[in-house]
Amino acid sequence: MTDYAVFSDIHGNHSAFQACIDYCMGRGITNFVLLGDYVTDCPYPQKTLEKIYVLKQYFNTLIIRGNREEYLLNYHKTGEGRWKKGSASGALLYTYENLTGKDLEFFDSLPNYGIFQQKGVPGFEYCHGSPTNTSELLFREKRNTKRVLSHLKTGVLLHGHNHVQDTYVYRGKKGVNPGSIGIPWYHGGKTQFCIIHGSTKGWEEEYLQLDYNRKEILRDFKKSELCSIAPAWAAVSMHTIRTGVDLNQTVLLRAMRLCEQEKGVARWPDIPEKYWAIALKENYIDLYGKDIPRQEDE
């Protein structure tokens, strides 16, 4: 039996990441697949990257690039650009400014797609979004998901990006999403990953959802500059960590809509904070990511 732990969408949540590593060490797992989006959204990205470097050095670790790593690399390679303080792009800017040359070289060294082949077990493929596009979303029963699965070279695709822990099969080919470690959806915000168990017959996935020390990562938000650089975005990220309910796109689109209604145009990332503040309040989220109590109708 060959076991691999599959980690995706850490988004800088080093507290959740450490809990998943500790669990796997307790199970005696020494093989890992890392599916991208290692940083952005949570504070102190170096804490997450140091853990990745340790896994890479001491264990058998397959690593690919996510769309967030691509964003950071492209920003660096094009001479930097439009990112600025504020909730629209401030979290990206904060992360970029906290990276080292070593980190950017590491991202640049990563492929976008990999294929695993080893004697004694069937192969599998792994990517962030899809094998050809780190930003492609693969959801159950969607036409593009069926197309991607039908073109696999092996019987299994491991992918992340959409944060939904799920398995789906199409014409004998299986897609496996381990869920998000750092900004997890559903399951009350528990951190999520999977372990795949390989034999001559194929790969079977075991999904896990773990409690972890959320207070630690939430304290880091408050200690870091992230909350002042990107206040509403940090609040929505903290809210997802607390609850498992992700409202980042809801809040973003509402802020852009409010800006467009008042100014006649809304161009990312130039969305004034007052619109973000209104969008947060309309979704009953405070600046610490806590739910604002709703007043019952009289």
Buried (B, 14 or more C-beta within 10 A) or exposed (E): EEBBBBBBBBBBBBBBBBBBBEBBEEEEBBBBBBBBBBBBBBBBBBBBBEBBBEBBEEBEBBBBBBBBBBBBBEBBEEEEEBBEBBBBBBBBBBBBEBBEEEBBEBBEEBEBBBBBEEEEBBBBBBBBBBBEBBEBBBEBEEEEBBEBBEEBEBBBBBBBBBBBBBBBEBEEBBBBBBBBBBBBBBBEBBBBBBBBBBEEEBBBBEBBBBEBEBEBBBEBBEEBBBBEBBBBBBBBBBBBBBBBBBBBEBBBEBBBEBBBEEEEEBEEBBBBBEBBBBBBEEBEBEEBBBEEEEEEEE
